[in-house]
């Protein structure tokens, strides 16, 4: 409710600024007060004009008045009612707070006035509900006890609770009341009615007078927590109440007695000083704190406020970097591969981009400082935002992220900035991008600028296709993330997201895979669990066992959250960031390498999408893993899939029996996260087999069939893992969202490099399978998977562990990392060299001395060709002309063939230049 109220208020207030047509004069900063959310010089006139012309704005304004009326009316005769519900040290007037192990310990000292109560715990988790204001006992908190309702006890009784067990309820209550004060202060400014001002001022004055006497909290452990503490919260990023308090102060500037201002300003200064002194500088914390600092700077006297602006822009501090320093650190601007992706998981990255732009907006509109030219990654970040999206319009889920709709606040702010500065071309581009992503948003957003732009009647823009902003592959090295896409929307689109561990809010997950098909992340990421400080997060959700990865000897682990364990991109097709129009359309792939630090093991994972036709396709997964010292005990391949069941079948579809098992546990020396699994059952098989996952969802069936290879020393487990916590509300029925994830575990005794894990995953809708057989040919450094489909076609997927790996059998050959030969009725459909020096099948061959990515395929009765460097093409002489007439880069050219004999057959050999999807004949 608080977020919605702020959204609506921002929408009403900022319309004048954002709707203003750019003039010939440079935009001027706001002067006087209020200035944070509106220009004092023209704000009321803009508001009245808006309410007169826009029925929706008038409705929301009336709703705000109606919501505030009961509180303000009661305050006329009972001013103590709302004030007494502030969480203060009403009796003790304590000035010094002490904490230990992230929990409130006690408070000491005595001030002449009630002081602001510190919150209960760093962790938001609590067994108690945050009470409605009507249920908060007045002047509550004597002997550090709070009257709260127990959510877990039978009947959910009310009881006196130690503050140390209350989570963040204290600050939540105070924030709710501060928002009421801000809303009332706005209505005072809008109407001139002193009743609103009295209500707002009594809350503000009580709270800020109490804050003026508070001192920096003390961590009794004298540890890291001391560097994070705020004045009223365990973390400086949760000093959220600064925002409504500064906005309230700003709106009722003329009402506040002059002799009280020094006290309030002193409280804000010491608050800002602590925010500068504490916190974390290299991630999203720094920006959240910068917003708080700038809000405080805006309401202080000019010279005092400018000193804090200099802190944010020029001076910085040990734990409060300047905006430019943070920008360069997080976006890797010095790297030519700069992508506009921030080095945190997606949910945090989107917030960071918006927080950057909110700081840009504050500095520009309030202080007259345009810093956007000094932060060049921000426009790139806006254009890169669609790359996070899966075909259902949700973001990928790696790290501490959820499957969310895109947050478009930063794009809206870039649009407003472009219009404010008269950059019409930029504004048009941002308007189109904004309209496109709003189309991808399934349920709307709580972003405060969305309502702003809808209300301000900004020039409408026609949405483009999301595909216009996405590429088939995209790689962000600073976040250790690679995505592959085949299709951008609809039920037939497929995608693979693979994540390492680099940057903030990352998990210890090795090379983690997420598979998307049939409109959902069927092989999902598992999210963060119940909270960052909870055991399920620390032991399971942030660790290897929660991910689709490979664990070495049951012990793979390394630090999560702030992690420095990225994978290395070995190869990908198409080249990351290149447009789909230039690429071979039937396949993508990526090969990555990772050094697992706990066992010093080397791992490689090859992941690919193979499209069979317009509606069918499958995923390829080839995972190699071995210890460098050769002391491998076993390797565990983990795969979690959304569904209600997992069954093992033989290649004919007959069920395979399993035996209950107690293995895969901490008692056996495996990670403690293995103990979060249950209902284990296993089987052994030397023969190929299938694992079938079934999901019933809203009257529809979705399936995932994994074609697997048996072998000596290989055991297959089915089990139930904790549910994914990455789903956003409403994405799935509650019973599906909270159900355990059926999980496949394959344990390979010894190394898994020369005997790698291979899987062909076919998603389905419950109808007949399209894949009818998978045969693995070869092993060791190079192998092939031959996939047969119902249309009589066969695709042979080749994989080598290095550029010089060689597979050769039955007239087929690969020298390199990845390739596909597709045939039907003995005739070649396509030849795809994902990365390597040579691929050959059916009398056709592609070769390149230095290695290349290239493809030859038939489409609409024509042969097409694509290559990223010069390639020699070999074809059967009987079917091809002695000379090709082709167009490369708009220029027509003729290429003569060289005739020669290969294995007793006459072939033609063409030396082809690099080209993109050109017609050969």
N, C-alpha and C positions, 0 to 999 in steps of 0.2 A: 504493500500500500504506500509506503514511504517513497519507493522508487517511482511509482505511478504519479504520485502527487508532484514530485519534483519534475517529472517529464511534462506534466500538464502545465505547470507553472513556467517552466523554461519555454514551452511552446508559446505561451501568451506573451512573455516578456521580450523575447529575442526577435520577434517578427519584424520590428521596425528596422533593426540593423541589417538583418539578412535579406529583407525584401527591397532595401534601398538600391536604386539603380546607381551604378558607379558613375561618379562625376569626373570632371577634368582635374580637380584638385586632389592631392593625396588625402586618403582617409584620415580623419582626425580622431585622437583618442577621446574617450569620455572624460568629462570633467565634473567636479562636484560629486554629490551623493544624491541618489544611488548611482552606482557605476558598474557593479559586478554583473548584473543581469539586464540592465536597461540604461539607456542614456538619460540622465536627469533632465537634459534640456528639452527633449522632445518625447520622452517616454509616455507621458500621460496622453498626449495627443495621438500618438501611434496606437495606444491601447484602445482609446475610445473609437478611433476610426476602424480598428479591427473588429471590435464588438458590434459596431453598426453594420458592417458589411458581411460578416461571417457568422452564420447561425451556429455552426459547430463551436466556434470560439466562445460565442455568447452562452451556449449551453454549458460548456466546461467552466466558464467563469461563474455562472449561477450555481453550479454544483459545488464549487469551492466555497462560495459564500454560505451555501446551505450546510456544508460540512463544518464550517467554523462557527456557525451561529450558536449552537448549544454551548460550546465551550466559552465563547466570549460573553454570552448572556449570563451564564452562571457566574462568571468572573466579576460581574458588576456587584453582586451581593456576597459572593463567597470567594474572594481572591486566593484564599489559602488552599482551595481544593486542588487546583492544577499544580501550584508551586510545591505543595507538600508531597506530591508524587514524584518529584525529582529524587534521584538516588544520591543522597548526600550523607556526609557524616553529621547528622542532625544533632546528635547528643555529644559526641566526642570532639568535634571540630578538628579532626586529625589533619596533620600537615605532611607527615612522612609515612609512606607506604612501604612495606617489605613483602617480597615475594620469594618463592623457592620452588624450583622444579616446575616452573610454569603455572604455579598455583598461588593465589593470594594467601599470605601468611598472617599479617596483622598490620595495624597502623598505630602511629604514635604522634605526639605533639598536640598542640592546641592553638587554634587561631581564634580571633575575636568573632568570627562568623562561621556558619556551617560551611564545610568544604566539600569538594566533589569526591564522591566515593569511587574507589578504584574497582575495576571489574573483577570477576571471580577467578577465571582461568584463561590461559592462553588458548586452549582448545575450546571451540564453540560447542562441542558435544556436552549435553547435560541431560540428566534424568527428569528435568523439570521444564514445564511450559513457561514461555514468556507471558506474563499475565496481561490482560486488557487493562487499560488505565483505570477503568471503573473498579477493578479488583485489586489494584495496588493499595496496600495499607498506607495511610498518610504517615509521613515522617518515619518511614520504615528503616530498619537497619541497626537498632540498638543491639549491642553485643555481637555485631556482625552476623545477625540472623535475618533472613528474608522469608516472607510468607509466600510460598509458591506451591503449585500443584504438581504432584508427582505423576508423571506420565506412565510410569511402569508399574506402580503399585495397584492392586485390585481396587477398583472404584475410583482411581485417580484422585486420592484425597489431597486436601490442602494441609500443609505442615510447615513448621518453622525449620528452615534449612540453613546450614552454614554457608556463608558467602563463598567459601572456597569450593563449594560443590555446585555453584550456580552457573557455570559456563560464562557466557558473555551477556547474561540477562540484564545486568546492571547497566551496561552501556546501551543495550537495545532499548530499554525503557527511556533513558535520557535522550537518545536520538529521536525517538518518537515524539517526545515533548518538544524538543528543539525544532523539529519540523513544523509542529503546530505554531511555535513562536514565529518562525520564518513566514509561514502562510499568513498569519495575522499581521505581521509587519508589512507584507506586500499589500494587503487590503487596506491598511492604514495609509500607505503611500497612494494607493489608487483612489481612495474615497475621502481621505482627510478625517475619518471618524476616529476620535481619540480612544474609543472603547477597544478597538483593535490594538492600538499602541500600548495601552495599559496592560492588556493581556500579554503581549509579546515582551514588553519591557520587564514585567515582574518575573517572568521566567528567565530572561536573559540576564538581568541584574543579579538574581540569586545565584545562578550557575557561575557567571563570570567572576563575581566577587569571591565565591568559594574557590574558583580555579586560581585566582591571584595569590592565594595563600598556600597553594600546594607546591611541594618540592618534588624533584626527580625521584621516582621510586628506586628502591635499592634491592638488588638481587642478593640474597643471603649466600648464594653459592659463589658470588663474584665471578660469574661465568659469562658465556655468550649472551644469555638473556639480558644482561645489563646493557648491551649495545642495541637492543631492540625496543626497549620500553618507552612508551609514551606517557603522558601525564594521566590519562584516564583509561588506557588500554595497554595490554601486554605488547602490542606491536604498533609502531608509529603509523603503519598503513591503515590502522583501524581507528585513527583519530578522525573518523568520518564526521563527527559532530561539528568539527571546525567549519564545514561548508554551510549548514543552515544557520549557525551562530553568526558567521560573518555576513551572510546575506541579510539576516534579521537586523544586525547592527547597521548595515548599509541602508536598508529601507527606512528605518526609523531614526536616521541620523539627526534630523532636526528635533526629534522628541527627547533624545537622551540628554539629561542635564549636563552642562559643561563641566561642572565640578566632579562628575563621576567618570568622565572620559579617561583621565590619567590612570585610574585603577583598572579599567577595562583594557586600555592599551597596554599597560604593563603585563596583564595576564596573557594577552595575545602574543606579546614579544617573547615572554619566557616559554610559551607554548611553541612558537616558531623556532626558538633557539634549540629546544630539545629535539624537535623534528629534524633540524639540520644536523645536530650532533649524533643522533642515533639512526638506526635503520640499516638497510643494505643498499649499496650504491649501484650495483651492476645489473639490476634487473627491474622488474615492474615496480618494486618498492620505490625506487628513486623518483619515478614520475608521479606516483600517488602522493608522495611527500611534497614534490614540487607544486602540485596543484594546491595542497593545503597551504604551503608557504605563500604562494601568490594570492590566494584568497585573503590571507591575513595582511599581506602587503597592501592590498587594495583598500583596506579600511583603516590603516594607520595613517598618521600625518605623513605628508609627502616625502620628506627626507628619510624618515624611518622606513617607510614602505620601499623606497628606492634601494635602500641598503639590502633588503631581502631579495629584491629583483636582481641585484648584482650577484648575490649568492647563487641564484639559479642560473644566471647567464654567464658570468665571468669568473667568479672567485671559486665557487664550489667548496667542498670540505671533504674530509676523509671518507665520510659516509653519505655525502650528498654531492654527487658529481654534477657538473654543469650539463645542460641539455645536449650540447654538442659532443662532449666526451662520451656521454651515455649512448647517444645516437651512433657514433662511430664504433663503439664497442659492440652494440647489439645487432647492428645491421651489417657489420663487416664492410664498411665502405672502401677500405683500402684494398679489398680483394676484387679482382676483375670479375669474379663470379657473383658479385653482389646481386641479390634477387629481390630485395624488398621484404624478405622474411626475417622476422625478429627471432633471436635465438632462445625462444621458449616454446612450450607446447602451444597448439593453436588457440585454445581459449584465452590464454594469457597474452599471446601475440596480438590478438585482435583488440584486447583491452589496452595494451601498450600503445598501439597505433592511435587509438582514440584519445588516450591520456596525453600523448605527445601533442595531438592537435588541439586538445582543450587548453594546454599550456600556451600553444601558439596563439590561440584565439584570445585568451586572457591578456597576453602580452601585447597583442595587436590592438585590440579594442579598448582595453582599460588603460594601458600604459603607452600606447603609441609606438610600440617596437615590433617591427615585422621580422621575425626570426626564421620564417619558412625558407628563404633562400639559403640559409646556413644549415638547413636540415634536409638535404636533397633526397634522402631515402624515403621520406614520407609520401611523396607522390608515387614512387615505385611501390611502396607498401600497399597503397590503395589499388593499384593495378594488379598486384599479386594476390590480393585477398581471394579472388575466385579460384585460384589454384588450390586452396584448401578444400574446396567443395567436392563432395561425392555427387554422383548423378541425381541423388534425391534432394539436393540442395542443402545437405548437412555437411559440417566439417568432418575431416578425418579425426580419429580419436586418440592419437598417440600421446603418451605422457599423462599429465593430470588434466585431461580434457574430456569434454562430453561431445556427443554428436549434436551440435548446435546449428541453428540457422545463423547466417552471417550477421555480424554486428556492423552496421553501416555508418555509425556515428562519425568516424574519421572522414569518410567520403563526403558526408553532408557538411562537415566543417571545412573541408577543402573546397567544396562548392561555394560555401558562403565566403570564404577567403578570396577565391578567384573573382567573385562578383564584386566584393568590396574593393578590390584593387583593379577592377576594370579589365580583367583577363578573360575576355569573352570566349576564346577558343578553349581554354582550360575549363571554364565553367560548363560549357556544352559537353565536354568529354566526361566531367564528373557527374553531370546530370544524367547522362546516358548510363553510366556505370551504376549510379544509385538506383535508377529505375530498373535496371537489369537484376540487381541483387535483391531488390524488394520483391521482384517477381519470384525469386527463388525462395524467399522467406515464406514458410508455410503458415506461420501463426502470428506474425507481427513481432515487434521487439519492444523492450522496455527502454531502448536507447532514447535519451532525452531530446535528441535533435530530430528524430523521426516526426514526432508530433509538431515540432517547430516548422519543418519544411511543408508539411501538409497544411498547417494553419496559415503559413505565410503566403500561400498561393505562388510559390516559386514557379517559374516557367516549366510547364510539363515537358518531359522528354519521353520519347518512345523507347522502350527497353530493347536491348539487343539480345542475341542469344548468349548464354553463358559460355558457349563454345568459343565465342570470339575472344574471350579473355583466358581461355585454358589451352594447354598444350598436351599432347598425348603422354609425354613424360615431363616431369619437373623435379629438379633436385635443389635442395637447400642445404649446402654443406654445413652452415653454422648451426643448423638444427638437426643435422644428420637425418634427413628425411628425403625419401624418393617416392614419387607416386607415378603409377602407370594408369592410363585410361584407354578404354575402347568403347566409344560412345559417351555422350555427355548428358543424356537424359533418357527416360523411358525404362521399361522393365527389362530390356535386353542389354542395357549398358553394363559394363564390367569395369572394375578398378582394383588395383592392388596398392596398398600403402605399406611401405617398409620403413622402420625407424630404428636408429641406433640410440645413443644416449649422449647428447651434447646440448649444453645450455641448461636453462633452469626449468624446473618442474618436469624433469626427465625421469624415466624409470630405469632400473637395472634390468634390462630386457634382452641383452645381446642383439641379435638381428631379429626384430619382431615384425611379424607379418599380419596384415589385416586384409581380408578378402571381401569385396562388395559385389553382389549380384542379386537379381530378382528384387531390386528396390531396397535392399537392406545390407548392412554389414553382417553377413552371415557368419563370418569368422571375425568376431569383433575384438576390439581392444577392451580391457576390463575396467578402465577408469581408476579412480583414486581410492575407492573404498569409502568408509564412513567418515574419514577425516585424517588429516596429515599426521596427527599425533596419536592416532588410534592403532592398536596392535594389528588390525587387519590390513591397514595400509603399510605399516612398517615391515610386517612379516610376509605379506602375500601380495597385495595389489601392486605395490611398487617393485616387486621382485620377479625373477624369471618365471616362477611357477604360474603366474597369472597371464602369461603371454604366449603367443604362438612362436616358439623359438626352440633352441636346442640347449640343454643343460649338460655340462661335462661332469662326469663322476658324481652327479647329484649335488654339487657344491657351487656352481657358478654364481658369482655375486660380485658386486662392487657398489660404491656409494650411489644412491639415487638423489633426487631433487637437483642439486647443483652437480652435474655430472660432466666428465670430460672423457667419455668413451664412445666416440663416433665410429661409424663404419667407414671404410674406404670404398668409393665408387670405382669399380674396375671397368665397367662398360655399361652402356644403356642404349636402347634403340626405341624410338628415334632419339637423336641427341637432345638432352634435356633443354626445354625451352623452345625447340623448333616447332614450327606449325604443322598441323596434321596434313595440310595439302601437299607438303613436300615428302610425305612418308609413305612407306608400304602399309596398306590399310589392314592387313590380316593378322598382324602380330606386333606385340611390344615385348621387351624384356629388359631386365636389369640384373647385373651381377655385382655383388658387394662382398667385401672381406672385413673381418673383425678379429681382433686379438682379445680373447677372453682372459682377463687378468688373473683370476683366482687360480687357474690351473695352467696358465701360459699356453692356452690352446689356440690354434688357428682355425678359423671358420670361414667358409664361403657359402653364400646363398645365391642361387640363380632362380629368379621368379619371372614368369612370363604369362601373357595372355595369348591364347590362340583362338581366333575366330574361325568357326567352321562355315557359318553362313550368316545371314542377316539377323537371325534370332538365336543361334546356338554358339556356344564357345566353352572353353575350359581354361583352367589355370594350371601352370606347370610350377612345381617346387622341387628343386634339387639342392639338398643341404649337405655340405661336406664339413666334417669336424674331426680334429685330432689334436692330441697334446703334442707339443714340440719335443718333449723329452721321451716320447714313446711309451709312457707308463699309463696308457689309457685303461681304465677299468670298464667304463660303459658310457654311452651317450644316450640321452633321452630326448626324443623328438616330441614336442608338445603341440597339440592342436585343439583349440576350443571352438565349438560351433553352436550357434543359436539353435535351439530345438527342444523337443520333448524326449527324444530317444536316439540311441546309437546302437546299431547292429553290425556285426561282422558277417559277411557273405563270401562264399567262394566265387570264382569267376563265372559260374553258371547262374548265380543268384540264390543258391541254397544257403540257409543259415548255418553258421559255424558256432559250435558250442564253446562257451567260456567257463572258467572255473573261478570262484571267488578267491580273492587274493588279499594278503595283508602287506604286500610289498609296496614300494614307493612311499617311504615314511621317514620321519626324523629318527625313529628308532633304528633304522638301517644306516644312518649316517647321511641321509639326504637332507636337503634344505628344510627348515622348519615350515616353509610354505607348503610342502607336500602334505603336511598334516591337515591342511584345509580341504583336501580332497576326500571323497567318501565313495562307498559302493564300488570298490575296485573289483574288476574281474579281468581275466587274462586268457590268452591262448598263444601257442607257438605255431609257426607255419613256415615251411620252406617254399611253399607254392605261393604264387600271387593271390591276392584277396582284395576285398572291398570293405570299406567302412561307410555305412549309410546313415546319415543324419536326417531326421524328419522333423518338420516344424508345421504345426497347425496354427494358422494365424488368421483370425477374422474370416473364417469360412474358406480360406484358401490354404493350399499346401505348398510348402517350399522344401526342397531337398538339397542336400549336398552329398555327393558320392565321391569318396576318395579311393582311387585305384592305387593299391600299395603293392610292394614287392616283399615277399617273404625271404627267408634265408637262415643260415646257420647262426645260432647265437642271437637271434632276434625274437623278442617277445612283444606282443600287442596287448595293450590294456584299454579297457573302457572304464570310465569313472565319471563322477559328478563333481564339478568344480563350482566354487561360489559364483553367483550371478555377476554379470557385468554391471558396473555402476556408471557406465558411460552414457546410458540412454537418457535423453532429455524427457521431461514430463510429457506424456501423451503420445510418444512415439510408438509404444507397444502397449497392448493390454497389460494391466498390472500383474496378472498371473503369469504372463510370459516374461515380463521385465524382471520379476523377482525370482523366477525359477532358476535352479542351478544350470550350469552350462554342461551339456554332454561333452566329454573330452576324450580325445585319443592320445595315448602315450605309446611311443614305440621305443623300447630299450634295446640298443645294439651293444652287445658285449664287445669289448676292445674298441679299436678305432672305427670311425665312420667317415673316413676320407676316401679310401679305396673301395669301400662298401657304403657309399653315401645313402642317405635317406632320399627316396624319390617318391613323388606323389603327383597324380593327375586328379585335380578337383573339378568335378562337373556339377554346376548348380542346375537346379530344375524346378519346375512348377508342379510336380507330381505326375506329369505325363511320362510317356516312354522316354527312357534315356537315349541320348544321341550317341554317346560313346558306348561301343559294344565290346571293346577289348583293349588292353594295354600290355605290351610285351617289352620288357627291358632287355636290351641286347648289350652285352659287354659290361664291364665294371672297371675299376681302377681309375686312372686319370681321365679317361674319356668313355662315354657311354651314349646309348641312344634309347629313347622311348618311342616305340611304334604304336600309335593310337589309331584304332580302326573305328569308323563311325558308320551309322546306319545307312548312309547314302553310298556305301561301297568305297569311300575314300580312305586313304591312309596318310597320316602325317607322321613323319619321323623327326623327332626332336633330338638334336645332338647337343651334348654338353661336354666341354673339357675344362679342366681346372686351371689352365693357363693358355697363353697365346700359342704355345708350341705343342699343346696336347693334340693327339691325333686319334681319330676313330676311323676305321676302315673295315667294312664288311659288306658283302652282297652287292658290290658295285656302288656303294654309298661311301662318302668320305667327308670328314670335317677336319680341318686343321685350325683350331682356334677355340673360342669360348662357347659359342652358341650359334646354332643354325637350325633351319627347318626345311625339309623336303616334303612337299605335299603332292600326292598322286591320286588319280582315279582311273581305274581300268587300265593300269600300266602306263598311263600318260601323265606327264608332269603338269601340275596345276601352278605351282610356284616353287621357287628356290630362294630361300631367305638366309643370308649370311648376317647374323646379328652383330658379331664381332669376330674377326679371324682372317686367316690368309686364304682359305680355300674351302669350298663346299661343292659336292658333286653328287648327282643322282640322275638316273634315267637318261644318261648320255649328255646331260647338261652340267656345266660347271661355272662357278665364279671364282676368280683367284686374284689376289693382290699381294705383291711382294712384301709390303709393309703392314699389311692388315687393313681391313676396311669393314664398313657396314654397307651391304648392297642387297638388292632384291630384283628378281625377274618374276613377273606374274602375268597371268591372263585376266583381262577384264573387258567385258563387253565385246568379246571376240578379237581383241587386240592384245599384243604383247607390250607390256610396260616395263620400265627399268628405272631404278634409282640407285645411286651410290654416292657416298660422301667423299670418295677419292677415285682416281683412275683404277679401273678394274678390267680384267680380261674375261670375256664371256665366251664360253664354249657351248656350241649347240650341234645337234645332228645335222649333217650336211644335207640330208634328203629333204628336210622341212624348211630350210632357211635360204635366203638369197645370198649371192656372193657380195652384195653391197647393201648397206643400210642407209637410208635417207632419214635423218633425224634433225630435230630442232633443239638446240641447247642454248639457254639464256637468250632466246629470241633470234638466234642465228641458225640458219639451215646449214647442215654439213653432211657429207657423205663419208662413210667409214667402210673400207674394203676389208673383206675377211681373208684370213690365211687358212688354206685348206691343209689338214694333216690327218694322220691315222692315230687313233687311240684304241687300244685293245682290239685291233682288227676292224674298227669301224671308222668311216670317214666323218670327220667333224669340221666345222668352221670355227675359227677363232677371231673374235673382234676385240680390238683395243679400244675400250670405251672411256670417255672422260667422266669426271664427276658430273652428276646431273640429278634433278629432282623430278621424279614421276613422269618421265618422258615416254612418249609412244615410240617403240622401235619399229613395229610393223603391224 
